[in-house]
Amino acid sequence: MTTFSLNRRAALLGTAGALSTFAIGGKVAAQGAPITFGVLPPLTGAGGPYGPAMLRAVQGVVAEANAAGGIRGRQIRVVAEDDQTNPDAAVRGARKLIDVDRAACIIGTWASASTTAVAPLCWENRVSLFTVSGADSITLLPHQGYIFRTQPNSRLQISTACDYLMAKGTRRVFHLAAQSPFAASSQEVMVEKFRAGGGAVSGYIVYERDKTAFRSEVDQIMRSRSDTVMLNGYLPDVTILLRELFRAGFEGRRFTFAYAANATTFQSLPNEVTNGLITFQPSPDLDSGAFNRLKNRFGNVEVDPYSAQTNDHATLAILAAAQAGEATGTAIRDNVRKISQGDGEKVDNVTDGLRLIAAGRAVNFEGASGPVSFDERGDIQGTKFRYEVAENGRFRLLELV
């Protein structure tokens, strides 16, 4: 297990050290013991391209909150563990964050298998869990309200993708999926949607994602007379699959998730292999103040959806704890909806939220990923989706709906 335990100075990205007292909304509060937030992103493994930025987004929010006086005078300490995009490593990391670091919440689990593995540890220990994983099964667990998911669940994601593909003429889609909780729930939705729309799922294969060759799978796709293949995998395996589909002469539509084909794909494959590939992903709220603040903090580089979501995870946890007046996992759980949905004053950053809460005013936080309104299961209730096509070594926007 790789540990990224950050001292206060590192966690605050250079923010000045704590003082003995803090001004909050014009009031002075005595400093208490630091509050620990755990972060469990994929710093390595298949999710490795996304984890470091996810962690950085959390650190930035925490830095702003600490500069504003923290949570009722208590500074926030960030401790991060690398889940390695692996359920076993995720459990080890979560166990340390809970048992050793006494984290009030865990932020940023990415792969559905990892989230599924650590979720019981969280609800059994009354630790709030904020995740970007999509498998439907996650929020169907008996989590007692301790899970908040900002990523659309698999039913919403796959239903949206199927509607898009059918609108573009797809009638026979082959579903090729890496083994994960997300794959099984995706297949159920695809069969349902295409059957209702007069089409069909022409084939379905679940593969081990550490494979280095997919010739037999590609042969089955070629025999299936499919007009589209849905590549439901991760960056390393989808890169191999794109190459092998090209070599086999597949001429149909290739469709995948944006996390499985990004700018690094163009460094691994020639343009003739990637041209025409369509990707989709839940989109951050590109016009929001929260998104633009995060983009500026990142130095105006591209901000992926997962970083936007962990930005919001940290803000939600901080404002919920401030609203509750205590920073426990249960207090965070019980107050997330109070500060993110309702009739409160709209805020798009942690500093304004803390100031208003300290003044006794209700807030309604809207984040970089969009409005963060959760249903009774902890699922986000809506988002926009972004579709792009690969053209000559870059992605071009097709639709944002």
Secondary structure, DSSP 8 states (H G I E B T S, - for coil): --EEE--HHHHTTT-----SEEEETTEEEE--S-EEEEE---SSSTTTTTHHHHHHHHHHHHHHHHHTTTBTTB-EEEEEE--TT-HHHHHHHHHHHHHTS--SEEEEE-SHHHHHHHHHHHHHTT-EEEE----HHHHTS--TT-EEE-S--HHHHHHHHHHHHHHTT--EEEEEEESSHHHHHHHHHHHHHHHHTT-EEEEEEEE-TT-S--HHHHHHHHHTT-SEEEEES-HHHHHHHHHHHHHHT--SEEEEEGGGS-TTHHHHS-HHHHTT-EEEEEE--TTSHHHHHHHHHTTS----HHHHHHHHHHHHHHHHHHHHTS--HHHHHHHHHHHHSSSSEEESSHHHHHHHHHTT--EEEEETTEE--B-TTSBB---EEEEEEEETTEEEEEEE-
